[in-house]
Amino acid sequence: MAKRFNRKRYPKAHPTEAAARVINGRPWQPPPGYVKRRCSRCFYWFSNPTERDDSRCFDCASYGQRSRR
């Protein structure tokens, strides 16, 4: 018997990674006081305050700090 997709558990489909990269690749300007940077791990563009010198986006920086069950 084939498994059915549970609509209650997964109500909306998430965009694919390719679609997310297309959206992220469009030209955009960071807010005032922020600098546009490219993540050294996933290569997504993100904005950071000018006084911070992070080379990774928030998701990649917090990836190693998440608890695993």
N, C-alpha and C positions, 0 to 999 in steps of 0.2 A: 504494500500500500504506500502510495506516495505521500510525503509530508505536505501539508497545506501551509501556506504563508499565514501567519497569525497577525491579522490586521490590528487587533487590540494591543499587541505587544509592540509592533512596529507601525505606528499610524502613518508616518510620512517617510518617503524614501529620501535619503541623504544624497547630495550631489556627488558624483564620482570625483576621483582625484583629478582626472583630466579636466573636467569642467571647472573645478576649483582653481586649477593652475591658469586656465584661460582668463577667468575673472580676475585673479591676482596679477596677471601680466598686463592688464590694461593700464594706461597711464593714469596716475593719481598723484596728488600733492599731499604731503603730511600736514597736520594741523600746525598752527603757529607755535613755535617753541619746540617743535619736534623735528627729527631728522629721519629721512627714509633710508633704511638699511636692508641688506639681504642676508637671510639666515645662512650660516655656514654649514648647517646640517641638512636642512630640507630645501634650501634655496628659494623660500617664499620671501616676498617683500613685506616688511613691517616698519612701523614707526616707533621711535624711541625718543625720550627727552634728550636734549642736546648734551646735558651733563653726564649721561650714562653712556658707557662704551661696551654694550653687550653685542656679541657677535652672533647670538642665537635668539630666535623668536621665543615668546613666552611658552608656547607648547613644547618646543624642543628643550628649553631650559628646565621645565618642570617634569619632563618625561622620566628622568631618573629618580625623582623624589616621590613619585606616586606609589602608594602601597599596593601590593599584589596579594590577591586572595586565592 
